[in-house]
Structure formats: C-alpha cells, structure tokens
Amino acid sequence: MPRSKGVLAAVLIIALLVADQVIKIWVKTSMPLYDTIEITSWFKIHFIENNGMAYGMSFVPKIALSLFRVAAVALLCYYLAKQVKAGARYIYIILLSLIIAGAAGNIFDSLFYGLVFDESTPVHISQWVPFGSGYAPCLRGRVVDMFYFPLFTTVLPDWFPFAGGQPYTFFSPVFNFADACISVGVVSLLLFCRKELAGGNKS
C-alpha cells in the first residue's frame, strides 16, 4: 500500500509540473508582455510576470523568496515521504502532492527562466537563448502568470472604507496553474483533512 501511494504522489507531482511548465512556456514564447487573449468576457489569458508570491504579491526580496521556496519544497517532500510510509489517507497524499507540485512549479521559473529566455517586453516575444545568457541569474527569474477571471466589474458604494465610489473588479488577481494547485491543495486540506492537520490517527 505505501508503495502504491508513493507512486501516485510521484506521478501526480510530475504530471502537474509538466502541465504548469507547458502552459507557462507556451504563454512566454507566444505572447508579448501584458498581451491578452479573451476567451470569454470573464476568462482571459493575460500575460504578466512577477517577482513575488502567489497572485502577484511581493513583499519579500526575490532571492530570499526563492531560497525559502526551495527549502519549503524540500521539507514538504520529506513530510510527504513520511506520510506515505505511515499509511496516510489517499486524499491527504494527493493534496500534499498538489501543494508540492505548485510550489515546485514556481521555483522552476525562478531557477531557470532567467537563464534560458531573453526578456519579455510589450513589444518583444521572449525567445530561447543559450543557457546562462538570459535576462537574469539563477534564482532571480520572474514567475509567469496568465489566468485572469474578471467575473464582474462594479462601482463600490460611497460609504465603503478607503475605496468608496471607485471601480472594483472581482476577481482581479492574475495567477498561474501552480498557484491554483497550491490554493486548491491548501483549502481542501483545511476542509477535508482536519484530523491529519491536528495530528490525529490515519485511516
């Protein structure tokens, strides 16, 4: 049983990583920066890059964030291996694998994209370049984001604190497949694996 769960985790992580990188590389080598493909009025492919965390947040220096991500993924992989050996539930293994794949996907961007791509600009579509001759050194590459879901736009009421009377778009963050894996994994853990998170017995 532990062997089958370990194989499942490995296959899932690899498959999600490949899917994430295929999407990102297609966007980066097909679209200039800030270009938009409108799929529907509420779903767009909008190419941006960021130096920060999920959904474009940025309040930590890039090199520190990249090193933190590497350490976090290493610890999560160690923890996942222990859970597989201990016979944790399939759902727990799957959700941990989602989070690891998502975190690793964004690490790939930071590690390699600056080394193998030239810089994306609003007038230039990025191209592959010889290894090491790209736009940034190792661990300083920018993360590619593309999914944009502006479900609706409205004007906030005047009484709303700080932003009353201003236009407001829900949902405005631009994110990528790796971000989605992390978010789905974390939320699902909180909903369905509270026993494991609290240190309860496996079943």
Buried (B, 14 or more C-beta within 10 A) or exposed (E): EBEEBBEBBEEBBEEBBEBBBEBBBEBBEEBEBEBEBEEEEEEBBBBBBBBBBBBBEEEEEBEEBBBEBBEBBEEBBEEBEEBBEEEBBEEBBBBBBBBBBBBBBBBBBBBBBBBBBBBBEEEEBBEEBEEEEBBBEBBBBBBBBBBBBBEEEEEBEEEEEEEEEEEEEEBEBBBBBBBBBBBBBBEBBEEEBEEBEEEEEEE
